Amino acid sequence: TMPVINVDDLTDLDKAKMEVTQLKLEVKLEREKVSKCCEEVMEYIQGGVEEDPLVKGIPEEKNPFKEKGGCVIC
């Protein structure tokens, strides 16, 4: 695990060095267009829609959250 750093205890120079280090890491990341990523996510979602209980629903006999008994108020 990484050590916990209290940013308030760092000098401005230390903060700037940390920011430069982070930016160097981020500039190496491979980027994708949002439009392409959205298409891939939509294809993934549509590919599993038949098995998706949020879309299809859960049969009553298989629903683990089905109420087992009613509430009686006396």
C-alpha positions as CSV (number, residue, x, y, z in Angstrom):
1,T,0.0,0.0,0.0
2,M,1.0,3.6,-0.5
3,P,1.9,5.7,2.4
4,V,-0.6,8.3,3.5
5,I,0.5,11.8,2.8
6,N,-1.0,14.9,4.4
7,V,-0.9,17.5,1.7
8,D,-1.1,20.3,4.1
9,D,2.3,19.3,5.5
10,L,4.0,19.5,2.1
11,T,5.9,22.5,0.8
12,D,4.7,24.2,-2.4
13,L,7.8,22.6,-4.2
14,D,6.8,19.1,-3.0
15,K,3.2,19.7,-4.2
16,A,4.4,20.8,-7.6
17,K,6.7,17.8,-7.9
18,M,3.8,15.5,-7.1
19,E,1.6,17.2,-9.7
20,V,4.3,16.9,-12.4
21,T,4.8,13.2,-11.5
22,Q,1.0,12.6,-11.8
23,L,0.8,14.5,-15.1
24,K,3.7,12.4,-16.5
25,L,1.7,9.3,-15.7
26,E,-1.5,10.6,-17.2
27,V,0.1,11.8,-20.5
28,K,1.2,8.1,-21.1
29,L,-2.4,6.9,-20.9
30,E,-4.0,5.7,-24.1
31,R,-7.1,7.7,-25.0
32,E,-10.2,6.7,-26.7
33,K,-13.0,8.8,-28.2
34,V,-16.1,9.0,-26.1
35,S,-18.2,8.1,-29.1
36,K,-16.3,4.9,-29.7
37,C,-16.5,3.9,-26.0
38,C,-20.2,4.6,-25.9
39,E,-20.8,2.3,-28.9
40,E,-18.8,-0.5,-27.2
41,V,-20.8,0.0,-23.9
42,M,-24.1,0.0,-25.8
43,E,-23.1,-3.2,-27.6
44,Y,-22.1,-4.9,-24.3
45,I,-25.4,-3.9,-22.7
46,Q,-27.5,-5.0,-25.6
47,G,-25.6,-8.3,-25.8
48,G,-26.7,-9.2,-22.3
49,V,-30.2,-7.8,-22.3
50,E,-31.9,-11.2,-22.4
51,E,-30.3,-12.3,-19.1
52,D,-30.6,-8.9,-17.4
53,P,-33.0,-9.1,-14.5
54,L,-33.3,-5.3,-14.4
55,V,-34.7,-5.4,-17.9
56,K,-36.5,-8.7,-18.0
57,G,-37.6,-8.9,-14.3
58,I,-37.2,-11.7,-11.8
59,P,-39.7,-14.6,-11.8
60,E,-41.7,-14.6,-8.5
61,E,-40.5,-18.1,-7.5
62,K,-36.8,-17.1,-7.9
63,N,-37.1,-13.7,-6.3
64,P,-35.0,-13.7,-3.0
65,F,-36.6,-10.4,-1.9
66,K,-40.2,-11.5,-2.2
67,E,-42.2,-10.8,0.9
68,K,-42.7,-14.1,2.8
69,G,-45.7,-12.9,4.8
70,G,-47.9,-9.9,5.1
71,C,-47.8,-7.3,7.8
72,V,-50.7,-7.4,10.2
73,I,-51.6,-4.3,12.2
74,C,-53.7,-4.9,15.3
